Amino acid sequence: MTKGTQAFGMRHNKTHVVCRRCGRKSYHVQKSQCASCSYPAKKMRRYNWSIKALRRRTEGTGRMRHLKTMPRRFKNGFREGTKAKSLKASGN
C-alpha cells in the first residue's frame, strides 16, 4: 500500500470535531481533549512560544461585558447609587 494519492480516498473518519469551549475544530474524539484550548481541563492551554495564538484569545478580543465599563467607573471613583444634580433645579 502507498501513503500517497491512492490512500487519501480511504480517509473518511474524523479525528477532530468542533470544541464546545473554543469553537475550533480541534477536539480529539478518541482522546476527549481539545488540541487548541485543552478542554475539558479547567485551565486554558497557552504557551509563550506562540505569541500570535495568545494575542488571538487574550482579554480584549471578546465582548468584554465587564471590563469595557472599567475605565469610566474608575474615573468616577466607582461611585454607585447616586444621581447627578439637575441643572434646571440649580437655577441658571
N, CA, C and O atoms as CSV, one atom per row, in Angstrom:
chain,resi,resn,atom,element,x,y,z
A,1,MET,N,N,0.844,-1.188,0.000
A,1,MET,CA,C,0.000,0.000,0.000
A,1,MET,C,C,0.890,1.254,0.000
A,1,MET,O,O,1.967,1.278,0.596
A,2,THR,N,N,0.415,2.254,-0.667
A,2,THR,CA,C,1.134,3.526,-0.663
A,2,THR,C,C,0.464,4.493,0.311
A,2,THR,O,O,-0.674,4.298,0.739
A,3,LYS,N,N,1.216,5.541,0.641
A,3,LYS,CA,C,0.679,6.533,1.581
A,3,LYS,C,C,0.253,7.804,0.857
A,3,LYS,O,O,-0.150,8.781,1.488
A,4,GLY,N,N,0.344,7.783,-0.463
A,4,GLY,CA,C,0.103,8.991,-1.249
A,4,GLY,C,C,-1.329,9.146,-1.724
A,4,GLY,O,O,-2.274,8.969,-0.956
A,5,THR,N,N,-1.478,9.480,-3.005
A,5,THR,CA,C,-2.767,9.847,-3.596
A,5,THR,C,C,-3.819,8.755,-3.435
A,5,THR,O,O,-4.970,9.051,-3.113
A,6,GLN,N,N,-3.442,7.509,-3.652
A,6,GLN,CA,C,-4.414,6.423,-3.578
A,6,GLN,C,C,-4.992,6.286,-2.175
A,6,GLN,O,O,-6.177,5.992,-2.015
A,7,ALA,N,N,-4.157,6.498,-1.158
A,7,ALA,CA,C,-4.584,6.301,0.224
A,7,ALA,C,C,-5.540,7.395,0.705
A,7,ALA,O,O,-6.292,7.188,1.658
A,8,PHE,N,N,-5.513,8.556,0.050
A,8,PHE,CA,C,-6.353,9.670,0.519
A,8,PHE,C,C,-7.831,9.411,0.298
A,8,PHE,O,O,-8.667,10.022,0.964
A,9,GLY,N,N,-8.167,8.535,-0.606
A,9,GLY,CA,C,-9.566,8.191,-0.841
A,9,GLY,C,C,-10.175,7.404,0.301
A,9,GLY,O,O,-11.397,7.374,0.446
A,10,MET,N,N,-9.345,6.765,1.116
A,10,MET,CA,C,-9.841,5.934,2.214
A,10,MET,C,C,-10.020,6.733,3.506
A,10,MET,O,O,-10.529,6.208,4.496
A,11,ARG,N,N,-9.609,7.980,3.497
A,11,ARG,CA,C,-9.677,8.772,4.724
A,11,ARG,C,C,-11.055,9.408,4.860
A,11,ARG,O,O,-11.339,10.426,4.227
A,12,HIS,N,N,-11.899,8.817,5.674
A,12,HIS,CA,C,-13.236,9.379,5.886
A,12,HIS,C,C,-13.664,9.312,7.338
A,12,HIS,O,O,-14.850,9.444,7.642
A,13,ASN,N,N,-12.719,9.109,8.233
A,13,ASN,CA,C,-13.032,9.153,9.661
A,13,ASN,C,C,-12.533,10.469,10.232
A,13,ASN,O,O,-11.459,10.939,9.858
A,14,LYS,N,N,-13.304,11.071,11.139
A,14,LYS,CA,C,-12.917,12.355,11.702
A,14,LYS,C,C,-12.219,12.146,13.040
A,14,LYS,O,O,-12.762,11.519,13.949
A,15,THR,N,N,-11.012,12.680,13.143
A,15,THR,CA,C,-10.299,12.623,14.420
A,15,THR,C,C,-10.683,13.821,15.274
A,15,THR,O,O,-10.844,13.689,16.487
A,16,HIS,N,N,-10.831,14.996,14.651
A,16,HIS,CA,C,-11.139,16.228,15.377
A,16,HIS,C,C,-12.516,16.748,14.999
A,16,HIS,O,O,-12.880,16.782,13.824
A,17,VAL,N,N,-13.285,17.157,16.018
A,17,VAL,CA,C,-14.589,17.792,15.810
A,17,VAL,C,C,-14.578,19.146,16.511
A,17,VAL,O,O,-13.585,19.499,17.148
A,18,VAL,N,N,-15.670,19.915,16.405
A,18,VAL,CA,C,-15.731,21.266,16.970
A,18,VAL,C,C,-15.732,21.206,18.498
A,18,VAL,O,O,-16.493,20.452,19.106
A,19,CYS,N,N,-14.866,22.013,19.099
A,19,CYS,CA,C,-14.774,22.087,20.559
A,19,CYS,C,C,-15.863,23.002,21.086
A,19,CYS,O,O,-16.145,24.043,20.491
A,20,ARG,N,N,-16.478,22.621,22.201
A,20,ARG,CA,C,-17.582,23.421,22.741
A,20,ARG,C,C,-17.102,24.641,23.508
A,20,ARG,O,O,-17.894,25.549,23.757
A,21,ARG,N,N,-15.818,24.695,23.894
A,21,ARG,CA,C,-15.305,25.856,24.618
A,21,ARG,C,C,-14.703,26.892,23.673
A,21,ARG,O,O,-15.071,28.065,23.734
A,22,CYS,N,N,-13.783,26.479,22.800
A,22,CYS,CA,C,-13.105,27.466,21.951
A,22,CYS,C,C,-13.730,27.590,20.570
A,22,CYS,O,O,-13.469,28.563,19.863
A,23,GLY,N,N,-14.556,26.615,20.170
A,23,GLY,CA,C,-15.246,26.700,18.890
A,23,GLY,C,C,-14.396,26.303,17.694
A,23,GLY,O,O,-14.834,26.443,16.551
A,24,ARG,N,N,-13.201,25.815,17.938
A,24,ARG,CA,C,-12.338,25.390,16.824
A,24,ARG,C,C,-12.490,23.895,16.590
A,24,ARG,O,O,-12.925,23.163,17.479
A,25,LYS,N,N,-12.131,23.438,15.387
A,25,LYS,CA,C,-12.260,22.019,15.061
A,25,LYS,C,C,-11.005,21.297,15.542
A,25,LYS,O,O,-10.232,20.772,14.741
A,26,SER,N,N,-10.814,21.278,16.862
A,26,SER,CA,C,-9.587,20.750,17.448
A,26,SER,C,C,-9.847,19.731,18.539
A,26,SER,O,O,-8.900,19.248,19.161
A,27,TYR,N,N,-11.108,19.387,18.791
A,27,TYR,CA,C,-11.426,18.446,19.862
A,27,TYR,C,C,-11.203,17.030,19.354
A,27,TYR,O,O,-11.895,16.587,18.437
A,28,HIS,N,N,-10.244,16.311,19.938
A,28,HIS,CA,C,-9.903,14.952,19.529
A,28,HIS,C,C,-10.924,13.987,20.131
A,28,HIS,O,O,-11.092,13.935,21.349
A,29,VAL,N,N,-11.599,13.228,19.277
A,29,VAL,CA,C,-12.717,12.400,19.722
A,29,VAL,C,C,-12.237,11.250,20.613
A,29,VAL,O,O,-12.833,10.991,21.658
A,30,GLN,N,N,-11.171,10.563,20.210
A,30,GLN,CA,C,-10.713,9.418,20.992
A,30,GLN,C,C,-10.028,9.837,22.286
A,30,GLN,O,O,-10.195,9.188,23.319
A,31,LYS,N,N,-9.252,10.925,22.232
A,31,LYS,CA,C,-8.581,11.418,23.432
A,31,LYS,C,C,-9.541,12.154,24.357
A,31,LYS,O,O,-9.284,12.270,25.555
A,32,SER,N,N,-10.644,12.650,23.808
A,32,SER,CA,C,-11.603,13.508,24.528
A,32,SER,C,C,-10.911,14.734,25.097
A,32,SER,O,O,-11.112,15.092,26.258
A,33,GLN,N,N,-10.101,15.367,24.278
A,33,GLN,CA,C,-9.386,16.569,24.694
A,33,GLN,C,C,-9.167,17.477,23.489
A,33,GLN,O,O,-8.901,17.014,22.379
A,34,CYS,N,N,-9.285,18.779,23.734
A,34,CYS,CA,C,-9.100,19.745,22.662
A,34,CYS,C,C,-7.617,20.054,22.492
A,34,CYS,O,O,-6.913,20.290,23.474
A,35,ALA,N,N,-7.144,20.053,21.254
A,35,ALA,CA,C,-5.745,20.328,20.981
A,35,ALA,C,C,-5.440,21.817,21.068
A,35,ALA,O,O,-4.280,22.204,21.214
A,36,SER,N,N,-6.470,22.655,20.979
A,36,SER,CA,C,-6.269,24.095,20.972
A,36,SER,C,C,-6.376,24.714,22.370
A,36,SER,O,O,-5.510,25.487,22.779
A,37,CYS,N,N,-7.454,24.364,23.107
A,37,CYS,CA,C,-7.669,25.008,24.405
A,37,CYS,C,C,-7.542,24.031,25.568
A,37,CYS,O,O,-7.640,24.437,26.725
A,38,SER,N,N,-7.326,22.755,25.279
A,38,SER,CA,C,-7.123,21.688,26.253
A,38,SER,C,C,-8.370,21.376,27.089
A,38,SER,O,O,-8.267,20.842,28.193
A,39,TYR,N,N,-9.563,21.719,26.545
A,39,TYR,CA,C,-10.837,21.324,27.181
A,39,TYR,C,C,-10.873,19.804,27.252
A,39,TYR,O,O,-10.474,19.174,26.273
A,40,PRO,N,N,-11.311,19.173,28.314
A,40,PRO,CA,C,-12.083,19.619,29.462
A,40,PRO,C,C,-11.238,20.077,30.653
A,40,PRO,O,O,-11.776,20.219,31.751
A,41,ALA,N,N,-9.941,20.310,30.477
A,41,ALA,CA,C,-9.122,20.818,31.584
A,41,ALA,C,C,-9.622,22.196,31.994
A,41,ALA,O,O,-10.091,22.967,31.157
A,42,LYS,N,N,-9.522,22.506,33.289
A,42,LYS,CA,C,-10.053,23.782,33.781
A,42,LYS,C,C,-9.225,24.959,33.279
A,42,LYS,O,O,-9.774,26.019,32.978
A,43,LYS,N,N,-7.909,24.782,33.186
A,43,LYS,CA,C,-7.049,25.871,32.728
A,43,LYS,C,C,-6.944,25.858,31.208
A,43,LYS,O,O,-6.801,24.802,30.592
A,44,MET,N,N,-7.017,27.035,30.616
A,44,MET,CA,C,-6.869,27.166,29.165
A,44,MET,C,C,-5.427,26.856,28.762
A,44,MET,O,O,-4.487,27.174,29.490
A,45,ARG,N,N,-5.267,26.239,27.606
A,45,ARG,CA,C,-3.938,25.928,27.095
A,45,ARG,C,C,-3.338,27.197,26.512
A,45,ARG,O,O,-3.940,27.822,25.639
A,46,ARG,N,N,-2.135,27.593,26.994
A,46,ARG,CA,C,-1.437,28.748,26.436
A,46,ARG,C,C,0.068,28.580,26.615
A,46,ARG,O,O,0.540,28.173,27.677
A,47,TYR,N,N,0.800,28.897,25.570
A,47,TYR,CA,C,2.250,28.779,25.592
A,47,TYR,C,C,2.861,30.061,25.054
A,47,TYR,O,O,2.369,30.637,24.083
A,48,ASN,N,N,3.933,30.502,25.688
A,48,ASN,CA,C,4.574,31.748,25.268
A,48,ASN,C,C,5.369,31.610,23.975
A,48,ASN,O,O,5.774,32.618,23.396
A,49,TRP,N,N,5.603,30.369,23.507
A,49,TRP,CA,C,6.316,30.216,22.250
A,49,TRP,C,C,5.425,30.542,21.064
A,49,TRP,O,O,5.912,30.674,19.941
A,50,SER,N,N,4.129,30.673,21.300
A,50,SER,CA,C,3.227,31.092,20.224
A,50,SER,C,C,2.539,32.378,20.653
A,50,SER,O,O,1.440,32.360,21.206
A,51,ILE,N,N,3.207,33.495,20.389
A,51,ILE,CA,C,2.711,34.791,20.833
A,51,ILE,C,C,1.454,35.181,20.075
A,51,ILE,O,O,0.554,35.804,20.638
A,52,LYS,N,N,1.388,34.814,18.793
A,52,LYS,CA,C,0.207,35.150,17.988
A,52,LYS,C,C,-1.044,34.459,18.526
A,52,LYS,O,O,-2.126,35.047,18.545
A,53,ALA,N,N,-0.891,33.214,18.960
A,53,ALA,CA,C,-2.037,32.472,19.497
A,53,ALA,C,C,-2.533,33.109,20.791
A,53,ALA,O,O,-3.736,33.121,21.049
A,54,LEU,N,N,-1.620,33.639,21.607
A,54,LEU,CA,C,-2.018,34.340,22.825
A,54,LEU,C,C,-2.793,35.592,22.479
A,54,LEU,O,O,-3.789,35.918,23.125
A,55,ARG,N,N,-2.328,36.298,21.447
A,55,ARG,CA,C,-2.960,37.546,21.032
A,55,ARG,C,C,-4.388,37.317,20.539
A,55,ARG,O,O,-5.268,38.153,20.740
A,56,ARG,N,N,-4.599,36.187,19.900
A,56,ARG,CA,C,-5.917,35.909,19.323
A,56,ARG,C,C,-6.981,35.702,20.380
A,56,ARG,O,O,-8.151,36.012,20.153
A,57,ARG,N,N,-6.589,35.180,21.535
A,57,ARG,CA,C,-7.616,34.856,22.527
A,57,ARG,C,C,-7.334,35.405,23.919
A,57,ARG,O,O,-7.677,34.779,24.922
A,58,THR,N,N,-6.705,36.581,23.976
A,58,THR,CA,C,-6.476,37.220,25.258
A,58,THR,C,C,-7.657,38.129,25.584
A,58,THR,O,O,-8.573,38.255,24.772
A,59,GLU,N,N,-7.654,38.771,26.766
A,59,GLU,CA,C,-8.764,39.662,27.081
A,59,GLU,C,C,-8.703,40.874,26.152
A,59,GLU,O,O,-7.628,41.359,25.799
A,60,GLY,N,N,-9.877,41.340,25.771
A,60,GLY,CA,C,-9.957,42.435,24.802
A,60,GLY,C,C,-10.321,41.943,23.420
A,60,GLY,O,O,-10.490,42.753,22.508
A,61,THR,N,N,-10.448,40.631,23.236
A,61,THR,CA,C,-10.797,40.096,21.923
A,61,THR,C,C,-12.268,39.682,21.859
A,61,THR,O,O,-12.791,39.393,20.783
A,62,GLY,N,N,-12.931,39.655,23.016
A,62,GLY,CA,C,-14.341,39.255,23.027
A,62,GLY,C,C,-15.243,40.451,23.291
A,62,GLY,O,O,-14.921,41.574,22.905
A,63,ARG,N,N,-16.366,40.211,23.945
A,63,ARG,CA,C,-17.329,41.274,24.209
A,63,ARG,C,C,-16.902,42.197,25.325
A,63,ARG,O,O,-17.262,43.374,25.324
A,64,MET,N,N,-16.139,41.688,26.282
A,64,MET,CA,C,-15.676,42.443,27.447
A,64,MET,C,C,-16.848,43.091,28.190
A,64,MET,O,O,-16.833,44.294,28.453
A,65,ARG,N,N,-17.858,42.291,28.525
A,65,ARG,CA,C,-19.065,42.820,29.148
A,65,ARG,C,C,-18.764,43.547,30.457
A,65,ARG,O,O,-19.431,44.528,30.783
A,66,HIS,N,N,-17.777,43.082,31.202
A,66,HIS,CA,C,-17.447,43.700,32.483
A,66,HIS,C,C,-16.332,44.736,32.324
A,66,HIS,O,O,-16.417,45.842,32.858
A,67,LEU,N,N,-15.286,44.361,31.582
A,67,LEU,CA,C,-14.092,45.207,31.517
A,67,LEU,C,C,-14.292,46.505,30.746
A,67,LEU,O,O,-13.589,47.483,31.004
A,68,LYS,N,N,-15.242,46.537,29.799
A,68,LYS,CA,C,-15.351,47.736,28.965
A,68,LYS,C,C,-15.900,48.938,29.738
A,68,LYS,O,O,-15.740,50.075,29.294
A,69,THR,N,N,-16.541,48.709,30.879
A,69,THR,CA,C,-17.045,49.824,31.674
A,69,THR,C,C,-16.048,50.271,32.741
A,69,THR,O,O,-16.282,51.271,33.419
A,70,MET,N,N,-14.945,49.547,32.899
A,70,MET,CA,C,-13.989,49.827,33.965
A,70,MET,C,C,-13.338,51.212,33.886
A,70,MET,O,O,-13.299,51.893,34.910
A,71,PRO,N,N,-12.827,51.672,32.741
A,71,PRO,CA,C,-12.158,52.983,32.724
A,71,PRO,C,C,-13.082,54.116,33.175
A,71,PRO,O,O,-12.664,55.006,33.915
A,72,ARG,N,N,-14.333,54.078,32.728
A,72,ARG,CA,C,-15.294,55.127,33.095
A,72,ARG,C,C,-15.612,55.066,34.579
A,72,ARG,O,O,-15.672,56.106,35.235
A,73,ARG,N,N,-15.815,53.879,35.121
A,73,ARG,CA,C,-16.134,53.743,36.536
A,73,ARG,C,C,-14.940,54.108,37.416
A,73,ARG,O,O,-15.111,54.676,38.495
A,74,PHE,N,N,-13.752,53.787,36.962
A,74,PHE,CA,C,-12.533,54.144,37.710
A,74,PHE,C,C,-12.363,55.658,37.783
A,74,PHE,O,O,-11.994,56.214,38.817
A,75,LYS,N,N,-12.645,56.316,36.641
A,75,LYS,CA,C,-12.526,57.765,36.568
A,75,LYS,C,C,-13.437,58.450,37.589
A,75,LYS,O,O,-13.082,59.483,38.157
A,76,ASN,N,N,-14.606,57.866,37.814
A,76,ASN,CA,C,-15.580,58.440,38.743
A,76,ASN,C,C,-15.474,57.861,40.153
A,76,ASN,O,O,-16.350,58.099,40.984
A,77,GLY,N,N,-14.437,57.121,40.426
A,77,GLY,CA,C,-14.203,56.603,41.770
A,77,GLY,C,C,-15.153,55.488,42.177
A,77,GLY,O,O,-15.427,55.321,43.365
A,78,PHE,N,N,-15.656,54.732,41.230
A,78,PHE,CA,C,-16.554,53.593,41.473
A,78,PHE,C,C,-17.771,53.985,42.321
A,78,PHE,O,O,-18.193,53.231,43.197
A,79,ARG,N,N,-18.319,55.152,42.054
A,79,ARG,CA,C,-19.495,55.594,42.808
A,79,ARG,C,C,-20.723,54.828,42.333
A,79,ARG,O,O,-20.821,54.477,41.157
A,80,GLU,N,N,-21.657,54.570,43.238
A,80,GLU,CA,C,-22.887,53.845,42.909
A,80,GLU,C,C,-24.039,54.410,43.707
A,80,GLU,O,O,-23.848,54.914,44.813
A,81,GLY,N,N,-25.234,54.329,43.150
A,81,GLY,CA,C,-26.438,54.715,43.867
A,81,GLY,C,C,-26.646,56.210,44.015
A,81,GLY,O,O,-27.509,56.620,44.791
A,82,THR,N,N,-25.896,57.044,43.307
A,82,THR,CA,C,-26.076,58.493,43.378
A,82,THR,C,C,-26.718,58.983,42.085
A,82,THR,O,O,-26.749,58.262,41.089
A,83,LYS,N,N,-27.220,60.190,42.105
A,83,LYS,CA,C,-27.864,60.763,40.924
A,83,LYS,C,C,-27.258,62.125,40.667
A,83,LYS,O,O,-26.990,62.866,41.613
A,84,ALA,N,N,-27.035,62.478,39.403
A,84,ALA,CA,C,-26.453,63.767,39.053
A,84,ALA,C,C,-27.427,64.880,39.383
A,84,ALA,O,O,-28.639,64.720,39.238
A,85,LYS,N,N,-26.889,66.018,39.831
A,85,LYS,CA,C,-27.728,67.158,40.153
A,85,LYS,C,C,-28.291,67.771,38.888
A,85,LYS,O,O,-27.573,67.921,37.899
A,86,SER,N,N,-29.564,68.128,38.903
A,86,SER,CA,C,-30.229,68.711,37.745
A,86,SER,C,C,-29.779,70.145,37.554
A,86,SER,O,O,-29.716,70.912,38.514
A,87,LEU,N,N,-29.464,70.513,36.321
A,87,LEU,CA,C,-29.052,71.884,36.020
A,87,LEU,C,C,-30.238,72.828,36.112
A,87,LEU,O,O,-30.056,74.000,36.441
A,88,LYS,N,N,-31.471,72.347,35.826
A,88,LYS,CA,C,-32.683,73.167,35.899
A,88,LYS,C,C,-32.981,73.561,37.346
A,88,LYS,O,O,-33.346,74.703,37.625
A,89,ALA,N,N,-32.824,72.617,38.246
A,89,ALA,CA,C,-33.145,72.868,39.652
A,89,ALA,C,C,-32.150,73.827,40.316
A,89,ALA,O,O,-32.504,74.546,41.251
A,90,SER,N,N,-30.914,73.832,39.831
A,90,SER,CA,C,-29.904,74.687,40.467
A,90,SER,C,C,-30.137,76.169,40.163
A,90,SER,O,O,-29.574,77.025,40.845
A,91,GLY,N,N,-30.960,76.492,39.146
A,91,GLY,CA,C,-31.361,77.878,38.850
A,91,GLY,C,C,-30.299,78.665,38.108
A,91,GLY,O,O,-29.568,79.453,38.708
A,92,ASN,N,N,-30.216,78.455,36.818
A,92,ASN,CA,C,-29.266,79.187,35.982
A,92,ASN,C,C,-29.866,80.447,35.441
A,92,ASN,O,O,-29.201,81.186,34.716
